[in-house]
Amino acid sequence: MAQFATQTLNCKNPLLLLEDTPWGKSNNNTMLKAFGDIKPQVKWFNWNTKINNAKLILHKIKNTPAECILFVGNAIEGAVYKCDGKFCQI
């Protein structure tokens, strides 16, 4: 994911959107290593995130310098964030 974001998408300022669980923290550690010198921002979300909370998180992200979002979560939360590979609906 890190390689695709930086090389294919030319994303110089990534943001990780990760589940606030031990699994998400493990993903954070792995992805930080994969990004090397690039230090992505990290936003955390909880299990069973509902649409209103997802909108708040995305609005906060919209006000950051992030050029791309790398989401790692379960399908249930992925459906709430409604990202289609290019854009997240807000």
C-alpha positions in Angstrom: 0.0 0.0 0.0 2.8 2.4 0.9 4.6 1.7 -2.3 1.5 2.1 -4.4 0.6 5.4 -2.7 4.0 7.0 -3.0 5.1 5.6 -6.4 2.0 5.1 -8.4 -0.2 7.9 -6.9 2.8 10.1 -6.2 1.4 10.8 -2.7 3.9 12.8 -0.7 1.6 13.4 2.3 -0.3 10.2 3.1 -2.8 9.8 6.0 -3.5 6.4 7.6 -7.1 5.9 8.7 -6.8 2.9 11.0 -9.0 1.0 13.4 -8.2 1.8 17.1 -7.5 -1.8 18.1 -4.4 -3.9 18.6 -4.7 -5.0 14.9 -4.9 -1.3 13.8 -1.8 -0.5 16.0 0.0 -3.4 14.4 -0.9 -2.1 10.9 0.3 1.4 12.0 3.8 0.0 13.0 4.1 -2.0 9.8 3.0 0.9 7.5 5.3 3.4 9.2 8.2 1.1 8.5 7.0 0.7 4.9 6.9 4.4 4.4 10.5 4.9 5.5 11.4 8.6 5.6 7.8 9.7 4.8 5.9 10.1 8.1 2.2 9.8 7.4 -0.5 11.4 9.6 -2.6 8.9 11.5 -6.3 9.1 12.3 -8.0 6.4 14.4 -11.6 5.2 14.3 -13.5 2.8 16.5 -15.3 -0.4 15.7 -18.8 -0.1 14.5 -18.3 3.5 13.3 -21.6 5.1 12.3 -22.1 7.5 9.4 -22.2 10.7 11.5 -18.9 9.9 13.2 -17.4 8.9 9.8 -18.4 12.2 8.4 -16.8 14.1 11.3 -13.5 12.1 10.8 -13.5 12.8 7.1 -14.2 16.5 7.6 -11.3 16.7 9.9 -9.1 14.9 7.3 -10.3 17.3 4.6 -8.7 20.1 6.6 -5.3 18.4 6.7 -2.6 18.5 4.1 -3.2 14.8 3.3 -2.9 14.0 -0.4 -4.2 10.4 0.0 -5.9 8.2 2.6 -4.9 4.7 3.3 -7.8 2.9 5.0 -7.2 -0.3 6.9 -10.3 -1.6 8.6 -13.1 -4.1 8.4 -15.7 -4.2 5.6 -18.4 -2.8 7.9 -16.4 0.4 8.5 -15.3 0.5 4.9 -18.9 0.6 3.8 -19.6 3.5 6.1 -16.7 5.5 4.8 -17.8 4.8 1.2 -14.4 5.2 -0.5 -14.4 4.1 -4.1 -10.7 4.0 -4.7 -10.5 7.7 -5.6 -12.8 9.7 -3.4 -14.4 9.4 0.0 -17.9 10.8 0.2 -18.4 13.4 2.8 
